[in-house]
């Protein structure tokens, strides 16, 4: 069970937003807490430009809540 801060029921409308695939220009729907999403059109793995982990950024239970350590994996170029 997720905490309320990570529950989509408590999200604002703009916490889910459309973004253009940088590879093919197709529209992708991102959730703010998704680090990346695969483009259904071309298969490109698009990084979330507006990644927002909400309370998991500072909550001591954030890593367990998300199932990962925020910022632990640095695969950015
Ligand atoms: Zn694409």
PDB file of the backbone (N, CA, C, O) and the ligand in Angstrom, with CONECT records:
HET     ZN  A 101       1
ATOM      1  N   UNK A   1       0.837  -1.195   0.000  1.00  0.00           N
ATOM      2  CA  UNK A   1       0.000   0.000   0.000  1.00  0.00           C
ATOM      3  C   UNK A   1       0.879   1.254   0.000  1.00  0.00           C
ATOM      4  O   UNK A   1       1.846   1.363   0.753  1.00  0.00           O
ATOM      5  N   UNK A   2       0.516   2.169  -0.848  1.00  0.00           N
ATOM      6  CA  UNK A   2       1.280   3.402  -0.942  1.00  0.00           C
ATOM      7  C   UNK A   2       0.740   4.436   0.031  1.00  0.00           C
ATOM      8  O   UNK A   2      -0.422   4.386   0.434  1.00  0.00           O
ATOM      9  N   UNK A   3       1.604   5.375   0.401  1.00  0.00           N
ATOM     10  CA  UNK A   3       1.160   6.466   1.246  1.00  0.00           C
ATOM     11  C   UNK A   3       0.345   7.449   0.402  1.00  0.00           C
ATOM     12  O   UNK A   3       0.451   7.436  -0.825  1.00  0.00           O
ATOM     13  N   UNK A   4      -0.466   8.300   1.038  1.00  0.00           N
ATOM     14  CA  UNK A   4      -1.316   9.215   0.255  1.00  0.00           C
ATOM     15  C   UNK A   4      -0.537  10.094  -0.710  1.00  0.00           C
ATOM     16  O   UNK A   4      -1.034  10.450  -1.779  1.00  0.00           O
ATOM     17  N   UNK A   5       0.695  10.445  -0.326  1.00  0.00           N
ATOM     18  CA  UNK A   5       1.496  11.306  -1.190  1.00  0.00           C
ATOM     19  C   UNK A   5       1.855  10.659  -2.509  1.00  0.00           C
ATOM     20  O   UNK A   5       2.179  11.352  -3.473  1.00  0.00           O
ATOM     21  N   UNK A   6       1.803   9.321  -2.566  1.00  0.00           N
ATOM     22  CA  UNK A   6       2.135   8.612  -3.802  1.00  0.00           C
ATOM     23  C   UNK A   6       0.889   8.031  -4.456  1.00  0.00           C
ATOM     24  O   UNK A   6       0.986   7.287  -5.432  1.00  0.00           O
ATOM     25  N   UNK A   7      -0.267   8.364  -3.928  1.00  0.00           N
ATOM     26  CA  UNK A   7      -1.507   7.811  -4.461  1.00  0.00           C
ATOM     27  C   UNK A   7      -2.063   8.743  -5.528  1.00  0.00           C
ATOM     28  O   UNK A   7      -2.265   9.930  -5.273  1.00  0.00           O
ATOM     29  N   UNK A   8      -2.307   8.221  -6.701  1.00  0.00           N
ATOM     30  CA  UNK A   8      -2.755   9.066  -7.817  1.00  0.00           C
ATOM     31  C   UNK A   8      -4.103   9.726  -7.543  1.00  0.00           C
ATOM     32  O   UNK A   8      -4.459  10.703  -8.203  1.00  0.00           O
ATOM     33  N   UNK A   9      -4.858   9.201  -6.575  1.00  0.00           N
ATOM     34  CA  UNK A   9      -6.150   9.824  -6.261  1.00  0.00           C
ATOM     35  C   UNK A   9      -5.978  11.240  -5.719  1.00  0.00           C
ATOM     36  O   UNK A   9      -6.876  12.075  -5.832  1.00  0.00           O
ATOM     37  N   UNK A  10      -4.802  11.497  -5.125  1.00  0.00           N
ATOM     38  CA  UNK A  10      -4.563  12.809  -4.528  1.00  0.00           C
ATOM     39  C   UNK A  10      -3.778  13.729  -5.450  1.00  0.00           C
ATOM     40  O   UNK A  10      -3.387  14.830  -5.061  1.00  0.00           O
ATOM     41  N   UNK A  11      -3.554  13.277  -6.653  1.00  0.00           N
ATOM     42  CA  UNK A  11      -2.781  14.089  -7.574  1.00  0.00           C
ATOM     43  C   UNK A  11      -3.620  15.220  -8.157  1.00  0.00           C
ATOM     44  O   UNK A  11      -4.847  15.146  -8.216  1.00  0.00           O
ATOM     45  N   UNK A  12      -2.923  16.265  -8.584  1.00  0.00           N
ATOM     46  CA  UNK A  12      -3.574  17.345  -9.304  1.00  0.00           C
ATOM     47  C   UNK A  12      -3.623  16.974 -10.794  1.00  0.00           C
ATOM     48  O   UNK A  12      -2.860  16.126 -11.258  1.00  0.00           O
ATOM     49  N   UNK A  13      -4.527  17.619 -11.531  1.00  0.00           N
ATOM     50  CA  UNK A  13      -4.652  17.256 -12.964  1.00  0.00           C
ATOM     51  C   UNK A  13      -3.348  17.372 -13.733  1.00  0.00           C
ATOM     52  O   UNK A  13      -3.091  16.587 -14.646  1.00  0.00           O
ATOM     53  N   UNK A  14      -2.515  18.358 -13.365  1.00  0.00           N
ATOM     54  CA  UNK A  14      -1.293  18.524 -14.146  1.00  0.00           C
ATOM     55  C   UNK A  14      -0.158  17.624 -13.671  1.00  0.00           C
ATOM     56  O   UNK A  14       0.973  17.756 -14.138  1.00  0.00           O
ATOM     57  N   UNK A  15      -0.448  16.719 -12.756  1.00  0.00           N
ATOM     58  CA  UNK A  15       0.551  15.731 -12.363  1.00  0.00           C
ATOM     59  C   UNK A  15       0.658  14.617 -13.404  1.00  0.00           C
ATOM     60  O   UNK A  15       1.588  13.811 -13.386  1.00  0.00           O
ATOM     61  N   UNK A  16      -0.315  14.596 -14.306  1.00  0.00           N
ATOM     62  CA  UNK A  16      -0.247  13.715 -15.475  1.00  0.00           C
ATOM     63  C   UNK A  16      -0.241  14.632 -16.684  1.00  0.00           C
ATOM     64  O   UNK A  16      -1.163  15.425 -16.872  1.00  0.00           O
ATOM     65  N   UNK A  17       0.785  14.525 -17.495  1.00  0.00           N
ATOM     66  CA  UNK A  17       0.942  15.505 -18.562  1.00  0.00           C
ATOM     67  C   UNK A  17       1.427  14.838 -19.836  1.00  0.00           C
ATOM     68  O   UNK A  17       2.004  13.750 -19.817  1.00  0.00           O
ATOM     69  N   UNK A  18       1.178  15.515 -20.930  1.00  0.00           N
ATOM     70  CA  UNK A  18       1.620  15.021 -22.224  1.00  0.00           C
ATOM     71  C   UNK A  18       2.989  15.578 -22.563  1.00  0.00           C
ATOM     72  O   UNK A  18       3.326  16.710 -22.218  1.00  0.00           O
ATOM     73  N   UNK A  19       3.754  14.770 -23.235  1.00  0.00           N
ATOM     74  CA  UNK A  19       5.116  15.140 -23.574  1.00  0.00           C
ATOM     75  C   UNK A  19       5.423  14.578 -24.955  1.00  0.00           C
ATOM     76  O   UNK A  19       4.914  13.522 -25.329  1.00  0.00           O
ATOM     77  N   UNK A  20       6.258  15.289 -25.713  1.00  0.00           N
ATOM     78  CA  UNK A  20       6.611  14.829 -27.050  1.00  0.00           C
ATOM     79  C   UNK A  20       7.816  13.895 -27.003  1.00  0.00           C
ATOM     80  O   UNK A  20       8.821  14.196 -26.360  1.00  0.00           O
ATOM     81  N   UNK A  21       7.707  12.774 -27.682  1.00  0.00           N
ATOM     82  CA  UNK A  21       8.846  11.881 -27.830  1.00  0.00           C
ATOM     83  C   UNK A  21       9.951  12.625 -28.571  1.00  0.00           C
ATOM     84  O   UNK A  21       9.721  13.189 -29.641  1.00  0.00           O
ATOM     85  N   UNK A  22      11.153  12.623 -27.995  1.00  0.00           N
ATOM     86  CA  UNK A  22      12.250  13.352 -28.636  1.00  0.00           C
ATOM     87  C   UNK A  22      12.778  12.613 -29.856  1.00  0.00           C
ATOM     88  O   UNK A  22      13.551  13.166 -30.638  1.00  0.00           O
ATOM     89  N   UNK A  23      12.363  11.370 -30.015  1.00  0.00           N
ATOM     90  CA  UNK A  23      12.840  10.597 -31.145  1.00  0.00           C
ATOM     91  C   UNK A  23      11.922  10.731 -32.361  1.00  0.00           C
ATOM     92  O   UNK A  23      12.385  10.986 -33.473  1.00  0.00           O
ATOM     93  N   UNK A  24      10.597  10.555 -32.136  1.00  0.00           N
ATOM     94  CA  UNK A  24       9.682  10.556 -33.282  1.00  0.00           C
ATOM     95  C   UNK A  24       8.608  11.629 -33.197  1.00  0.00           C
ATOM     96  O   UNK A  24       7.889  11.843 -34.173  1.00  0.00           O
ATOM     97  N   UNK A  25       8.474  12.312 -32.063  1.00  0.00           N
ATOM     98  CA  UNK A  25       7.505  13.387 -31.950  1.00  0.00           C
ATOM     99  C   UNK A  25       6.118  12.945 -31.525  1.00  0.00           C
ATOM    100  O   UNK A  25       5.214  13.776 -31.428  1.00  0.00           O
ATOM    101  N   UNK A  26       5.927  11.668 -31.270  1.00  0.00           N
ATOM    102  CA  UNK A  26       4.639  11.177 -30.816  1.00  0.00           C
ATOM    103  C   UNK A  26       4.337  11.712 -29.418  1.00  0.00           C
ATOM    104  O   UNK A  26       5.253  12.045 -28.666  1.00  0.00           O
ATOM    105  N   UNK A  27       3.067  11.793 -29.075  1.00  0.00           N
ATOM    106  CA  UNK A  27       2.683  12.292 -27.764  1.00  0.00           C
ATOM    107  C   UNK A  27       2.677  11.151 -26.758  1.00  0.00           C
ATOM    108  O   UNK A  27       2.045  10.116 -26.969  1.00  0.00           O
ATOM    109  N   UNK A  28       3.400  11.364 -25.653  1.00  0.00           N
ATOM    110  CA  UNK A  28       3.445  10.389 -24.573  1.00  0.00           C
ATOM    111  C   UNK A  28       2.764  10.973 -23.355  1.00  0.00           C
ATOM    112  O   UNK A  28       2.903  12.163 -23.069  1.00  0.00           O
ATOM    113  N   UNK A  29       2.031  10.145 -22.638  1.00  0.00           N
ATOM    114  CA  UNK A  29       1.417  10.602 -21.409  1.00  0.00           C
ATOM    115  C   UNK A  29       2.294  10.163 -20.245  1.00  0.00           C
ATOM    116  O   UNK A  29       2.482   8.970 -20.011  1.00  0.00           O
ATOM    117  N   UNK A  30       2.826  11.136 -19.523  1.00  0.00           N
ATOM    118  CA  UNK A  30       3.701  10.860 -18.391  1.00  0.00           C
ATOM    119  C   UNK A  30       2.969  11.039 -17.080  1.00  0.00           C
ATOM    120  O   UNK A  30       2.155  11.951 -16.935  1.00  0.00           O
ATOM    121  N   UNK A  31       3.255  10.173 -16.127  1.00  0.00           N
ATOM    122  CA  UNK A  31       2.887  10.409 -14.744  1.00  0.00           C
ATOM    123  C   UNK A  31       4.105  11.046 -14.086  1.00  0.00           C
ATOM    124  O   UNK A  31       5.239  10.673 -14.385  1.00  0.00           O
ATOM    125  N   UNK A  32       3.874  12.005 -13.192  1.00  0.00           N
ATOM    126  CA  UNK A  32       4.988  12.787 -12.653  1.00  0.00           C
ATOM    127  C   UNK A  32       6.033  11.943 -11.921  1.00  0.00           C
ATOM    128  O   UNK A  32       7.191  12.348 -11.824  1.00  0.00           O
ATOM    129  N   UNK A  33       5.638  10.770 -11.402  1.00  0.00           N
ATOM    130  CA  UNK A  33       6.599   9.971 -10.644  1.00  0.00           C
ATOM    131  C   UNK A  33       7.263   8.887 -11.488  1.00  0.00           C
ATOM    132  O   UNK A  33       8.013   8.063 -10.965  1.00  0.00           O
ATOM    133  N   UNK A  34       6.989   8.888 -12.793  1.00  0.00           N
ATOM    134  CA  UNK A  34       7.642   7.933 -13.675  1.00  0.00           C
ATOM    135  C   UNK A  34       8.990   8.491 -14.103  1.00  0.00           C
ATOM    136  O   UNK A  34       9.063   9.630 -14.564  1.00  0.00           O
ATOM    137  N   UNK A  35      10.045   7.723 -13.962  1.00  0.00           N
ATOM    138  CA  UNK A  35      11.357   8.223 -14.351  1.00  0.00           C
ATOM    139  C   UNK A  35      11.523   8.172 -15.863  1.00  0.00           C
ATOM    140  O   UNK A  35      12.240   8.988 -16.441  1.00  0.00           O
ATOM    141  N   UNK A  36      10.868   7.225 -16.495  1.00  0.00           N
ATOM    142  CA  UNK A  36      10.970   7.100 -17.942  1.00  0.00           C
ATOM    143  C   UNK A  36       9.785   6.303 -18.471  1.00  0.00           C
ATOM    144  O   UNK A  36       9.138   5.559 -17.732  1.00  0.00           O
ATOM    145  N   UNK A  37       9.516   6.468 -19.741  1.00  0.00           N
ATOM    146  CA  UNK A  37       8.417   5.748 -20.380  1.00  0.00           C
ATOM    147  C   UNK A  37       8.832   5.397 -21.803  1.00  0.00           C
ATOM    148  O   UNK A  37       9.494   6.181 -22.483  1.00  0.00           O
ATOM    149  N   UNK A  38       8.430   4.206 -22.239  1.00  0.00           N
ATOM    150  CA  UNK A  38       8.795   3.801 -23.586  1.00  0.00           C
ATOM    151  C   UNK A  38       7.749   4.314 -24.574  1.00  0.00           C
ATOM    152  O   UNK A  38       6.547   4.163 -24.359  1.00  0.00           O
ATOM    153  N   UNK A  39       8.218   4.911 -25.635  1.00  0.00           N
ATOM    154  CA  UNK A  39       7.322   5.448 -26.647  1.00  0.00           C
ATOM    155  C   UNK A  39       6.616   4.295 -27.361  1.00  0.00           C
ATOM    156  O   UNK A  39       7.271   3.391 -27.879  1.00  0.00           O
ATOM    157  N   UNK A  40       5.268   4.325 -27.389  1.00  0.00           N
ATOM    158  CA  UNK A  40       4.538   3.239 -28.045  1.00  0.00           C
ATOM    159  C   UNK A  40       4.707   3.273 -29.555  1.00  0.00           C
ATOM    160  O   UNK A  40       4.461   2.281 -30.241  1.00  0.00           O
ATOM    161  N   UNK A  41       5.128   4.419 -30.063  1.00  0.00           N
ATOM    162  CA  UNK A  41       5.249   4.583 -31.505  1.00  0.00           C
ATOM    163  C   UNK A  41       6.577   4.068 -32.038  1.00  0.00           C
ATOM    164  O   UNK A  41       6.608   3.332 -33.024  1.00  0.00           O
ATOM    165  N   UNK A  42       7.679   4.452 -31.389  1.00  0.00           N
ATOM    166  CA  UNK A  42       8.996   4.092 -31.915  1.00  0.00           C
ATOM    167  C   UNK A  42       9.822   3.251 -30.951  1.00  0.00           C
ATOM    168  O   UNK A  42      10.870   2.732 -31.333  1.00  0.00           O
ATOM    169  N   UNK A  43       9.365   3.105 -29.697  1.00  0.00           N
ATOM    170  CA  UNK A  43      10.093   2.270 -28.753  1.00  0.00           C
ATOM    171  C   UNK A  43      11.205   2.989 -28.020  1.00  0.00           C
ATOM    172  O   UNK A  43      11.913   2.383 -27.216  1.00  0.00           O
ATOM    173  N   UNK A  44      11.368   4.284 -28.289  1.00  0.00           N
ATOM    174  CA  UNK A  44      12.402   5.066 -27.623  1.00  0.00           C
ATOM    175  C   UNK A  44      12.082   5.204 -26.137  1.00  0.00           C
ATOM    176  O   UNK A  44      10.933   5.444 -25.764  1.00  0.00           O
ATOM    177  N   UNK A  45      13.109   5.051 -25.286  1.00  0.00           N
ATOM    178  CA  UNK A  45      12.899   5.181 -23.845  1.00  0.00           C
ATOM    179  C   UNK A  45      13.104   6.639 -23.467  1.00  0.00           C
ATOM    180  O   UNK A  45      14.231   7.119 -23.345  1.00  0.00           O
ATOM    181  N   UNK A  46      11.990   7.325 -23.286  1.00  0.00           N
ATOM    182  CA  UNK A  46      11.988   8.769 -23.049  1.00  0.00           C
ATOM    183  C   UNK A  46      12.073   9.046 -21.564  1.00  0.00           C
ATOM    184  O   UNK A  46      11.295   8.500 -20.781  1.00  0.00           O
ATOM    185  N   UNK A  47      13.019   9.896 -21.167  1.00  0.00           N
ATOM    186  CA  UNK A  47      13.125  10.278 -19.761  1.00  0.00           C
ATOM    187  C   UNK A  47      12.049  11.299 -19.426  1.00  0.00           C
ATOM    188  O   UNK A  47      11.679  12.126 -20.259  1.00  0.00           O
ATOM    189  N   UNK A  48      11.561  11.232 -18.222  1.00  0.00           N
ATOM    190  CA  UNK A  48      10.553  12.183 -17.763  1.00  0.00           C
ATOM    191  C   UNK A  48      11.216  13.527 -17.471  1.00  0.00           C
ATOM    192  O   UNK A  48      12.047  13.626 -16.568  1.00  0.00           O
ATOM    193  N   UNK A  49      10.846  14.577 -18.242  1.00  0.00           N
ATOM    194  CA  UNK A  49      11.496  15.881 -18.038  1.00  0.00           C
ATOM    195  C   UNK A  49      11.015  16.582 -16.774  1.00  0.00           C
ATOM    196  O   UNK A  49      11.618  17.557 -16.326  1.00  0.00           O
ATOM    197  N   UNK A  50       9.920  16.077 -16.201  1.00  0.00           N
ATOM    198  CA  UNK A  50       9.358  16.750 -15.021  1.00  0.00           C
ATOM    199  C   UNK A  50       9.225  15.775 -13.871  1.00  0.00           C
ATOM    200  O   UNK A  50       8.244  15.815 -13.128  1.00  0.00           O
ATOM    201  N   UNK A  51      10.207  14.899 -13.719  1.00  0.00           N
ATOM    202  CA  UNK A  51      10.140  13.882 -12.676  1.00  0.00           C
ATOM    203  C   UNK A  51       9.953  14.511 -11.293  1.00  0.00           C
ATOM    204  O   UNK A  51      10.735  15.362 -10.869  1.00  0.00           O
ATOM    205  N   UNK A  52       8.921  14.080 -10.615  1.00  0.00           N
ATOM    206  CA  UNK A  52       8.607  14.619  -9.294  1.00  0.00           C
ATOM    207  C   UNK A  52       8.208  13.454  -8.397  1.00  0.00           C
ATOM    208  O   UNK A  52       7.145  12.858  -8.570  1.00  0.00           O
ATOM    209  N   UNK A  53       9.071  13.140  -7.443  1.00  0.00           N
ATOM    210  CA  UNK A  53       8.789  12.012  -6.564  1.00  0.00           C
ATOM    211  C   UNK A  53       7.968  12.422  -5.354  1.00  0.00           C
ATOM    212  O   UNK A  53       7.703  11.608  -4.471  1.00  0.00           O
ATOM    213  N   UNK A  54       7.568  13.684  -5.315  1.00  0.00           N
ATOM    214  CA  UNK A  54       6.725  14.154  -4.221  1.00  0.00           C
ATOM    215  C   UNK A  54       7.376  13.929  -2.869  1.00  0.00           C
ATOM    216  O   UNK A  54       8.564  14.194  -2.690  1.00  0.00           O
ATOM    217  N   UNK A  55       6.595  13.441  -1.925  1.00  0.00           N
ATOM    218  CA  UNK A  55       7.081  13.291  -0.557  1.00  0.00           C
ATOM    219  C   UNK A  55       8.177  12.232  -0.449  1.00  0.00           C
ATOM    220  O   UNK A  55       8.903  12.201   0.545  1.00  0.00           O
ATOM    221  N   UNK A  56       8.307  11.367  -1.453  1.00  0.00           N
ATOM    222  CA  UNK A  56       9.337  10.327  -1.398  1.00  0.00           C
ATOM    223  C   UNK A  56      10.740  10.914  -1.443  1.00  0.00           C
ATOM    224  O   UNK A  56      11.715  10.244  -1.102  1.00  0.00           O
ATOM    225  N   UNK A  57      10.839  12.194  -1.872  1.00  0.00           N
ATOM    226  CA  UNK A  57      12.150  12.827  -1.928  1.00  0.00           C
ATOM    227  C   UNK A  57      12.738  13.046  -0.543  1.00  0.00           C
ATOM    228  O   UNK A  57      13.952  12.970  -0.350  1.00  0.00           O
ATOM    229  N   UNK A  58      11.857  13.322   0.424  1.00  0.00           N
ATOM    230  CA  UNK A  58      12.362  13.622   1.761  1.00  0.00           C
ATOM    231  C   UNK A  58      11.887  12.629   2.818  1.00  0.00           C
ATOM    232  O   UNK A  58      12.442  12.583   3.916  1.00  0.00           O
ATOM    233  N   UNK A  59      10.869  11.838   2.500  1.00  0.00           N
ATOM    234  CA  UNK A  59      10.340  10.894   3.473  1.00  0.00           C
ATOM    235  C   UNK A  59      11.355   9.777   3.739  1.00  0.00           C
ATOM    236  O   UNK A  59      11.906   9.214   2.794  1.00  0.00           O
ATOM    237  N   UNK A  60      11.611   9.448   5.014  1.00  0.00           N
ATOM    238  CA  UNK A  60      12.569   8.369   5.302  1.00  0.00           C
ATOM    239  C   UNK A  60      12.128   7.026   4.732  1.00  0.00           C
ATOM    240  O   UNK A  60      12.957   6.135   4.550  1.00  0.00           O
ATOM    241  N   UNK A  61      10.858   6.868   4.452  1.00  0.00           N
ATOM    242  CA  UNK A  61      10.360   5.616   3.880  1.00  0.00           C
ATOM    243  C   UNK A  61      10.225   5.695   2.361  1.00  0.00           C
ATOM    244  O   UNK A  61       9.709   4.776   1.725  1.00  0.00           O
ATOM    245  N   UNK A  62      10.698   6.809   1.785  1.00  0.00           N
ATOM    246  CA  UNK A  62      10.594   7.004   0.345  1.00  0.00           C
ATOM    247  C   UNK A  62      11.108   5.831  -0.478  1.00  0.00           C
ATOM    248  O   UNK A  62      10.400   5.333  -1.353  1.00  0.00           O
ATOM    249  N   UNK A  63      12.351   5.376  -0.203  1.00  0.00           N
ATOM    250  CA  UNK A  63      12.886   4.264  -0.997  1.00  0.00           C
ATOM    251  C   UNK A  63      12.012   3.019  -0.947  1.00  0.00           C
ATOM    252  O   UNK A  63      11.797   2.366  -1.968  1.00  0.00           O
ATOM    253  N   UNK A  64      11.508   2.690   0.234  1.00  0.00           N
ATOM    254  CA  UNK A  64      10.639   1.517   0.340  1.00  0.00           C
ATOM    255  C   UNK A  64       9.309   1.760  -0.360  1.00  0.00           C
ATOM    256  O   UNK A  64       8.729   0.863  -0.971  1.00  0.00           O
ATOM    257  N   UNK A  65       8.842   3.010  -0.252  1.00  0.00           N
ATOM    258  CA  UNK A  65       7.565   3.365  -0.840  1.00  0.00           C
ATOM    259  C   UNK A  65       7.610   3.211  -2.357  1.00  0.00           C
ATOM    260  O   UNK A  65       6.688   2.670  -2.967  1.00  0.00           O
ATOM    261  N   UNK A  66       8.683   3.687  -2.948  1.00  0.00           N
ATOM    262  CA  UNK A  66       8.818   3.631  -4.400  1.00  0.00           C
ATOM    263  C   UNK A  66       9.383   2.300  -4.864  1.00  0.00           C
ATOM    264  O   UNK A  66       9.240   1.928  -6.029  1.00  0.00           O
ATOM    265  N   UNK A  67      10.029   1.581  -3.945  1.00  0.00           N
ATOM    266  CA  UNK A  67      10.670   0.331  -4.328  1.00  0.00           C
ATOM    267  C   UNK A  67      12.066   0.557  -4.882  1.00  0.00           C
ATOM    268  O   UNK A  67      12.728  -0.385  -5.316  1.00  0.00           O
ATOM    269  N   UNK A  68      12.513   1.809  -4.868  1.00  0.00           N
ATOM    270  CA  UNK A  68      13.872   2.102  -5.332  1.00  0.00           C
ATOM    271  C   UNK A  68      14.436   3.252  -4.523  1.00  0.00           C
ATOM    272  O   UNK A  68      13.695   3.984  -3.867  1.00  0.00           O
ATOM    273  N   UNK A  69      15.716   3.405  -4.570  1.00  0.00           N
ATOM    274  CA  UNK A  69      16.382   4.520  -3.906  1.00  0.00           C
ATOM    275  C   UNK A  69      16.418   5.709  -4.861  1.00  0.00           C
ATOM    276  O   UNK A  69      17.069   5.627  -5.902  1.00  0.00           O
ATOM    277  N   UNK A  70      15.732   6.826  -4.537  1.00  0.00           N
ATOM    278  CA  UNK A  70      15.763   7.962  -5.462  1.00  0.00           C
ATOM    279  C   UNK A  70      17.184   8.479  -5.678  1.00  0.00           C
ATOM    280  O   UNK A  70      17.887   8.788  -4.716  1.00  0.00           O
ATOM    281  N   UNK A  71      17.597   8.570  -6.907  1.00  0.00           N
ATOM    282  CA  UNK A  71      18.910   9.095  -7.217  1.00  0.00           C
ATOM    283  C   UNK A  71      20.035   8.100  -7.026  1.00  0.00           C
ATOM    284  O   UNK A  71      21.197   8.440  -7.245  1.00  0.00           O
ATOM    285  N   UNK A  72      19.717   6.868  -6.618  1.00  0.00           N
ATOM    286  CA  UNK A  72      20.763   5.881  -6.404  1.00  0.00           C
ATOM    287  C   UNK A  72      21.356   5.432  -7.736  1.00  0.00           C
ATOM    288  O   UNK A  72      22.559   5.201  -7.852  1.00  0.00           O
ATOM    289  N   UNK A  73      20.504   5.316  -8.716  1.00  0.00           N
ATOM    290  CA  UNK A  73      20.980   4.933 -10.044  1.00  0.00           C
ATOM    291  C   UNK A  73      21.184   6.173 -10.866  1.00  0.00           C
ATOM    292  O   UNK A  73      20.230   6.891 -11.165  1.00  0.00           O
ATOM    293  N   UNK A  74      22.405   6.431 -11.232  1.00  0.00           N
ATOM    294  CA  UNK A  74      22.674   7.617 -12.042  1.00  0.00           C
ATOM    295  C   UNK A  74      23.075   7.180 -13.442  1.00  0.00           C
ATOM    296  O   UNK A  74      24.254   6.984 -13.736  1.00  0.00           O
ATOM    297  N   UNK A  75      22.093   7.034 -14.280  1.00  0.00           N
ATOM    298  CA  UNK A  75      22.413   6.640 -15.650  1.00  0.00           C
ATOM    299  C   UNK A  75      22.232   7.809 -16.619  1.00  0.00           C
ATOM    300  O   UNK A  75      22.171   7.624 -17.835  1.00  0.00           O
ATOM    301  N   UNK A  76      22.149   9.007 -16.057  1.00  0.00           N
ATOM    302  CA  UNK A  76      22.051  10.183 -16.928  1.00  0.00           C
ATOM    303  C   UNK A  76      23.425  10.483 -17.526  1.00  0.00           C
ATOM    304  O   UNK A  76      24.463  10.226 -16.916  1.00  0.00           O
ATOM    305  N   UNK A  77      23.395  11.025 -18.717  1.00  0.00           N
ATOM    306  CA  UNK A  77      24.655  11.261 -19.424  1.00  0.00           C
ATOM    307  C   UNK A  77      25.441  12.367 -18.858  1.00  0.00           C
ATOM    308  O   UNK A  77      26.523  12.674 -19.358  1.00  0.00           O
TER     309      UNK A  77
HETATM  310 ZN    ZN A 101       8.756   7.888 -30.319  1.00  0.00          ZN
END
